[in-house]
Amino acid sequence: MARIAEPFTFKKRGSTYQITLNTISELPSRVCAEWKRRSIKNLPDELSAYRNPKSTPEVKASCRALIAFLKKKQEMEGSARRVQIEDITVRDWLKKFIRIDTSPRTGINILENGSCSEDSVLNYESYYRCHIDGDPILDLKMAELEKQDVIDLSTRMSLKKIGEKRNKEGKIITQGWEMGGSRTFVGIIKFFRMAFNNYESNNESWLNPYRSLKEPKYESVERDAFTEDEIFKFFMPGVLLTTMELAVCAAIFWAGLRRSEVFALKPEDLDWHNQEINVKRAWQCFENKDKRKLGTTKGKRNRKTLFDPILQDAIKKLWLENGQHEFVFSYKKPYRGSMIPGPSWINHNFENWLERAGIERRGRDIVPHSARHSLATFLHDKGVPLKHIQELLGHSSLKVTKRYTHLLENTMQDMRNKIEKARNESKQEDTFKVENVVKYNVS
């Protein structure tokens, strides 16, 4: 005797069940299509008592309850109302977040913070293009996802190897590097979590597979900072050969500005009377010439920072040489199509500055950003409260500031006095030629 077909099918997947409604149920095909391979945990709120069946009979009872519920809706409204979340694949949902004009986060960020960071969207696009595209999870529907799916994703991403990369000279800089535990791996998983959390906020009945999983953490490598003697050497005559070099270095050492903030400064941001700098903007997508534009500072936090006399005198001299333009740190005329130095200007010159200053770099992670570490430590050693240092540097939390302030064993006391003394001695002994000495005053 032939077995009578059920108006539904189901199978166990992970800790729950997937159900599919058939047209035998006498529901419209559109409604049945909406309930194809759906998790039973996504039953309507009216059927919440049926979401966690423990046995086959209970699963069947849940399916029959759903059919009865949908038929009743059909009778009341003329057709079965769409009660299930949008039928969309993981691929299509993630792709919304890699373009600023389609990202569901754009409108939220604008409402909450006044802007949306294109740098974040570019990072998401890079993660998708370089690491996520082609992964099996993309073919699943959002409503089908289970906890095991995202665990398997993490396993695949952690074992994924980044292909060979070369620098401009053709030298291999990475090859066969496993991504597990790296900053890239953590960024990819956080991208998925962000997108899934956003989906959950719009579909409250959906069970987010990340809900019971802890967010991965990346312990960033702390940059080494300059010692007191090294900062002393950095500002010695003959190291910074141009006014632009002196002005930019004074901005990162004595004002603690980020690179994207330095070149976004405008004359109206300088408070000469109170000796403060109003940090209001930064370059977004600074590395990408085509997409570069002015935006808010990191974390969207305006702040005031130090406007030291060293920096004041350097800017005055820079304006005397090049004229005053829209941005503080501008050339006299466009250089390579821009009035301001490009994103690689500091990195390129940084190597020369270290060499001229005789600063040993081997075995140490010293980068231009180390200047901010040094300023934080200098202020901390002078007794400035961490909360105030946090505000000056624009950190999101005191935890970040504390990480900066313990990096130096030697204090930076009397630093400016030592620089002034060395400068005066160089004048008396005529050690350096006048054209190689960029003059400045020390507060």
C-alpha positions in Angstrom: 0.0 0.0 0.0 1.4 3.4 -1.0 2.4 5.7 1.8 0.3 8.9 2.0 2.5 11.9 1.5 2.8 14.3 4.3 2.1 18.0 3.8 5.5 18.7 5.1 9.0 17.3 5.4 11.7 17.8 8.0 15.2 16.8 8.9 17.5 17.4 11.9 20.3 19.9 11.4 22.6 20.5 14.3 20.5 21.0 17.4 17.3 21.9 15.7 15.1 20.9 12.7 14.6 22.2 9.2 11.1 22.1 7.8 9.6 22.4 4.3 5.9 22.8 3.5 4.4 21.1 0.4 1.5 22.2 -1.7 -0.3 19.1 -0.5 -1.0 21.3 2.6 -3.4 23.3 0.4 -1.3 26.4 1.0 -0.4 28.7 -1.9 2.9 27.7 -3.6 4.3 31.2 -2.7 3.8 30.5 1.0 5.2 27.0 0.7 8.3 28.5 -1.0 8.7 30.8 1.9 8.8 27.8 4.2 11.4 25.7 2.3 14.2 24.4 4.5 13.5 26.8 7.3 14.6 26.4 10.8 11.8 25.4 13.1 13.1 28.0 15.6 11.8 30.6 13.2 8.1 29.8 13.8 6.0 32.9 14.3 5.8 34.3 17.8 2.2 33.0 18.1 3.7 29.5 17.8 6.7 30.0 20.1 5.7 27.0 22.2 6.4 24.8 19.2 9.9 26.0 18.4 11.9 23.4 20.4 10.5 19.9 19.7 12.4 17.0 21.4 11.0 14.1 19.3 9.6 13.3 15.9 6.0 13.4 17.0 6.6 16.9 18.5 8.2 18.0 15.2 5.1 16.8 13.3 2.9 18.6 15.7 4.8 21.8 15.2 4.5 21.5 11.4 0.7 20.9 11.6 0.4 23.9 14.0 2.2 26.1 11.5 0.0 24.9 8.6 -3.2 25.6 10.6 -1.8 29.0 11.6 -1.1 30.0 8.0 -4.5 28.8 6.7 -6.2 30.9 9.4 -4.2 33.9 8.2 -5.3 33.1 4.7 -8.9 33.0 5.7 -8.7 36.3 7.6 -6.7 38.3 5.1 -7.7 36.6 1.9 -4.2 35.1 1.5 -1.5 33.8 3.7 0.4 36.8 5.0 4.2 36.7 4.7 5.2 35.8 8.2 8.7 34.7 7.6 11.8 36.7 7.2 13.2 37.7 3.8 14.5 34.8 1.8 18.1 35.9 1.1 21.4 34.1 0.9 24.4 34.9 3.0 26.2 36.1 -0.1 23.5 38.6 -1.0 23.3 39.9 2.6 27.1 40.4 3.0 27.3 42.1 -0.4 25.1 44.9 1.0 27.8 45.8 3.5 30.7 46.2 1.0 29.2 49.2 -0.7 28.4 52.4 1.2 25.3 53.2 -0.8 23.7 49.8 0.0 25.1 49.0 3.5 22.3 48.8 6.1 24.8 50.4 8.5 25.1 53.6 6.5 21.8 55.1 7.5 22.3 54.0 11.1 25.7 55.6 11.4 24.5 58.8 9.9 21.6 58.9 12.4 23.8 58.1 15.4 27.1 59.6 14.5 26.6 62.1 11.7 28.7 60.2 9.2 29.8 56.8 7.9 33.4 55.6 7.5 34.2 54.6 3.9 37.5 53.1 5.3 35.4 50.5 7.2 33.4 49.7 4.0 36.6 49.3 2.0 37.9 46.9 4.7 34.7 44.9 4.4 35.1 44.8 0.6 38.7 43.7 0.9 37.7 40.9 3.3 35.0 39.7 1.0 37.1 39.9 -2.2 40.3 38.4 -0.8 39.1 35.8 1.7 35.3 35.2 1.8 34.3 35.0 -1.8 33.9 31.4 -2.8 33.3 30.1 0.7 30.5 27.5 1.0 28.6 29.5 3.6 27.7 32.1 1.0 25.3 29.6 -0.7 23.2 29.1 2.4 20.2 31.2 3.2 20.3 33.4 6.2 17.3 31.6 7.7 19.0 28.2 7.3 22.1 29.1 9.3 23.0 27.1 12.4 25.7 27.5 15.0 27.8 24.8 13.4 27.9 26.7 10.1 29.7 29.7 11.5 32.0 27.4 13.6 33.0 25.6 10.3 33.5 29.0 8.7 35.9 30.0 11.5 37.8 26.7 11.0 38.2 27.3 7.2 39.2 30.9 7.7 41.8 30.0 10.4 43.5 27.5 8.0 43.3 29.8 5.0 46.6 30.8 3.5 47.2 34.2 2.0 48.8 34.0 -1.4 52.1 35.4 -2.3 52.5 39.2 -2.2 55.3 41.4 -3.5 56.3 44.9 -2.8 57.0 47.5 -5.5 60.5 46.2 -6.0 59.2 42.7 -6.6 60.4 41.2 -3.4 58.2 38.6 -1.7 56.8 40.1 1.6 54.3 37.4 2.5 54.0 33.8 1.4 52.0 30.9 2.8 51.0 32.8 5.9 48.3 31.1 8.0 45.5 33.5 8.9 44.3 31.9 12.2 44.7 34.3 15.1 45.8 37.2 12.8 44.3 40.6 12.6 42.8 39.7 9.3 41.1 36.6 10.7 39.6 38.6 13.6 38.4 41.3 11.2 36.7 38.7 8.9 34.8 37.1 11.8 33.8 40.6 13.2 32.5 41.4 9.8 30.3 38.4 9.8 29.1 39.1 13.3 28.3 42.7 12.5 26.3 41.7 9.4 24.4 39.0 11.3 23.7 41.2 14.2 22.2 43.7 11.8 20.1 41.0 10.2 18.9 39.9 13.7 17.9 43.4 14.6 15.5 43.5 11.6 14.2 39.9 12.1 13.7 39.3 15.9 12.5 35.8 15.5 15.8 34.7 13.7 18.2 32.8 15.9 21.6 34.4 15.4 24.2 31.6 15.3 26.8 34.0 16.8 24.6 34.7 19.9 26.3 32.1 22.1 29.8 32.4 20.6 32.4 34.8 22.1 33.9 37.4 19.8 37.5 36.8 18.9 40.2 39.1 20.2 43.3 40.3 18.5 46.2 41.2 20.7 47.8 44.0 18.7 51.6 44.2 18.6 52.6 47.2 20.7 54.9 49.6 18.9 58.2 50.6 20.5 58.5 54.2 21.4 61.4 56.6 21.2 63.7 56.9 24.2 64.4 60.4 25.6 67.8 60.5 23.9 66.3 59.4 20.6 63.8 62.2 20.6 66.6 64.6 21.5 68.5 63.3 18.4 65.5 63.5 16.2 65.2 67.3 16.6 68.9 68.0 16.4 70.0 70.3 13.6 70.8 68.4 10.4 68.1 65.7 10.8 65.0 67.6 9.7 66.3 69.5 6.7 63.2 71.3 5.5 60.6 73.4 7.3 57.9 71.0 6.1 59.8 68.1 7.8 60.1 70.0 11.0 56.5 71.1 11.0 55.1 67.7 10.3 57.4 66.0 12.9 56.4 68.6 15.5 52.8 67.8 14.8 53.2 64.1 15.4 55.6 64.4 18.3 54.3 67.4 20.2 50.6 67.4 19.3 50.1 63.6 18.9 48.3 63.9 15.6 47.7 60.9 13.4 49.0 61.1 9.8 45.5 61.5 8.4 44.8 64.3 10.9 48.1 66.2 10.2 47.4 66.8 6.5 43.7 67.6 7.2 44.4 70.5 9.5 43.2 73.9 8.3 44.4 77.4 9.5 41.1 78.0 11.3 41.8 74.9 13.4 44.7 76.6 15.1 44.0 78.5 18.3 47.1 80.7 18.7 45.7 82.5 21.7 45.0 79.4 23.9 47.8 77.4 22.2 45.4 74.6 21.3 44.7 72.7 18.1 41.0 71.8 17.3 41.1 68.4 15.7 37.9 68.2 13.7 38.6 66.2 10.6 40.8 63.6 9.0 41.3 62.1 5.6 39.2 59.1 4.8 40.6 56.5 2.4 43.9 58.4 2.6 45.7 55.6 0.8 43.3 55.7 -2.2 43.8 58.8 -4.3 40.5 58.3 -6.2 38.3 57.8 -3.1 40.2 60.1 -0.7 38.0 62.7 1.0 37.7 64.7 4.2 35.7 63.2 7.0 35.5 62.9 10.8 38.4 61.9 13.0 38.9 58.3 14.1 36.0 57.3 16.3 34.2 60.5 15.3 35.5 62.4 18.3 36.5 66.0 17.9 39.1 67.1 20.4 41.6 69.7 21.5 45.3 68.9 21.7 48.6 70.7 22.4 49.9 73.6 20.1 53.5 73.7 21.3 55.7 76.8 20.4 58.0 74.4 18.4 55.0 73.7 16.1 53.8 77.3 16.1 57.2 78.6 14.9 57.5 75.8 12.3 54.1 76.6 10.9 54.9 80.3 10.7 58.1 79.6 8.9 56.3 77.2 6.6 53.7 79.8 5.7 56.4 82.4 5.1 58.1 80.1 2.6 55.0 78.5 0.9 52.2 80.9 1.6 49.0 80.1 3.5 46.6 77.8 1.8 43.5 75.8 2.5 45.4 73.2 4.6 48.1 74.1 7.1 50.8 71.7 5.7 50.8 72.8 2.0 53.4 73.2 -0.7 53.9 76.5 -2.4 52.5 75.0 -5.6 50.9 71.6 -6.5 53.4 68.7 -6.2 52.3 65.5 -8.1 48.8 66.9 -8.4 48.3 67.8 -4.8 49.0 70.8 -2.6 49.6 68.6 0.5 52.1 65.7 0.9 50.8 62.3 0.0 50.0 59.3 2.3 53.5 57.8 1.9 55.4 61.1 2.5 56.0 60.5 6.2 56.9 56.8 5.8 59.4 57.6 3.0 61.1 60.4 4.9 60.9 58.5 8.2 63.7 56.2 7.2 66.0 59.2 6.3 65.3 60.9 9.6 66.2 57.8 11.6 69.4 57.4 9.6 70.4 61.0 10.0 69.7 60.9 13.7 71.6 57.7 14.2 68.7 55.9 15.8 69.1 52.1 15.9 66.0 50.3 14.6 67.0 46.7 14.4 65.0 44.4 16.7 62.5 47.2 17.4 59.1 48.1 16.0 59.6 51.8 15.5 57.2 53.6 13.1 55.9 57.1 12.7 53.0 56.3 15.0 55.6 55.7 17.8 55.7 59.5 18.2 52.2 59.3 19.8 53.4 56.7 22.2 56.3 59.0 23.2 54.0 62.0 23.8 51.6 59.9 25.9 54.5 58.7 28.1 56.0 62.2 28.4 52.7 63.6 29.6 52.1 60.7 32.0 55.6 61.0 33.5 54.8 64.7 34.0 51.8 63.8 36.1 49.1 64.5 33.6 46.0 62.3 34.4 45.3 59.5 32.0 41.8 60.8 31.3 43.3 64.1 30.0 45.9 62.2 27.9 43.0 60.1 26.5 41.2 63.3 25.4 44.3 64.8 23.8 45.1 61.8 21.7 41.5 60.9 20.9 41.5 57.4 22.3 38.2 55.6 22.7 39.1 54.3 26.1 41.6 54.6 29.0 42.7 51.0 28.2 44.3 52.2 25.0 46.0 55.2 26.7 47.4 52.9 29.4 48.9 50.7 26.8 50.9 53.7 25.4 52.1 55.1 28.7 54.0 52.1 30.0 56.2 51.7 26.9 59.3 53.8 28.1 61.6 52.9 31.0 63.3 56.3 30.8 61.3 59.5 31.3 61.4 62.4 28.9 62.0 65.0 31.6 63.7 68.2 30.5 63.5 67.1 26.9 62.9 70.6 25.5 65.6 72.1 27.6 68.1 69.6 26.3 67.1 70.4 22.7 67.5 74.1 23.3 70.9 73.6 25.0 72.1 71.5 22.1 70.8 74.1 19.6 72.6 76.9 21.3 75.9 75.0 21.5 75.7 74.2 17.8 75.3 78.0 17.2 78.3 78.8 19.3 80.6 76.2 17.8 79.3 76.7 14.3 79.1 73.0 13.9 76.3 73.0 11.4 76.0 75.1 8.3 73.2 77.7 8.4 71.4 76.2 5.5 71.2 72.8 7.2 69.6 74.2 10.4 65.9 74.8 10.5 65.4 77.3 13.3 62.7 77.0 15.9 62.1 78.1 19.5 61.5 75.8 22.5 58.9 76.4 25.1 
